[in-house]
Amino acid sequence: MANPKNVTIIGSGPAGYTAAIYSARANLNPTLISGLQPGGQLTITTDVENYPGYENPIQGPWLMEQMKKQSELVGTEILNTEVIKVDFKNSIKKVYLDDGNIIETKTVIISTGAQARWLGLENEKKFQGHGLSACATCDGFFFKNKKVAVIGGGNSAAEEALFLTKFASEVFLIHRRDQLRAEKILQDRLKNNPKIKFIWNTEVSKFIGDQELKSIELFHKDKNENSELDLDGVFIAIGHVPATKLFHGQVDMDSEGYIITKPDSTETSLIGVYAAGDVKDKVYRQAITAAGMGCMAALEVEKYLS
Ligand code: NAP
């Protein structure tokens, strides 16, 4: 492996691929490490209706495949491996790979994205894959004519619930408040779908079952009482946590683990290290904003190296 590289991009979502496209076109010969889930969160979605440039809905996995091909076409080296450790303390930074290789690099763009957040209840791990999931697109098919619930009130919960109506007989949308934060268009679709049943002001307090999840205990906050709901499946859609474990102690983060960048910039607390996309953004978290930040990071890298 030729060292040191100009720029190493960690992560393969819209931020990572866009950073790759821009830095490749600036003749920086970028290397992109795609990680455990190449393509990121968009690979576990279906219809994407808000990525500009496409009149009709496109598929998330297809969009990511296109970004990957475009990055390669303009000269990105893509390594299908995982980063296990980083060392950013010297001006030439070190990125340790799962396959034993070590990349030395003048700059790094962190675009590792975010992962589904779980409730943190007892038995949650045990039931994952046994009636409990955080991805309707991946697991919805197993719930044909079954009764399921989605927990959450944001866009993800709304989209998951609507997607599940294609398979399930009933979909409960359980939200801890009496108002969704999902976009209006999604709220309208939910309200107009006869399979969707809302349970407001309610939190899940227990997962119940032996090998498979059979029911959940609910706490109704307004009535201050519990109830039990029999279900075949539960989908958690309560937001995300940034994938920043690798970078603890290396770059500054906020209390939730999001990487802090300078205002109007992707520059982190360390010179030569940039962060783009969901790993640093808890406000917008869109494919298009992540792509925009990937572009910014590549332009900042180009300026720094020159
Ligand atoms: P989100 O917008 O942060 O919503 C998370 C939801 O989960 C909120 O309704 C929140 O309740 C609830 N929640 C959080 N912690 C909880 C807990 N411990 N127990 C119960 N409920 C809990 O997350 P998201 O829906 O995953 O969306 C993330 C971002 O991606 C957003 O910016 C969203 O717009 C974007 N996104 C966009 C699209 C699209 O454009 N089509 C699709 C999916 C996601 P509260 O409301 O009470 O806080």
Boltz pocket constraint, residues with backbone or C-beta under 6 A from the ligand:
constraints:
  - pocket:
      binder: B
      contacts: [[A, 50], [A, 118], [A, 119], [A, 151], [A, 152], [A, 153], [A, 154], [A, 155], [A, 156], [A, 157], [A, 159], [A, 176], [A, 177], [A, 179], [A, 180], [A, 181], [A, 202], [A, 203], [A, 237], [A, 238], [A, 239], [A, 240], [A, 282], [A, 283], [A, 284], [A, 285], [A, 286]]
      max_distance: 6.0
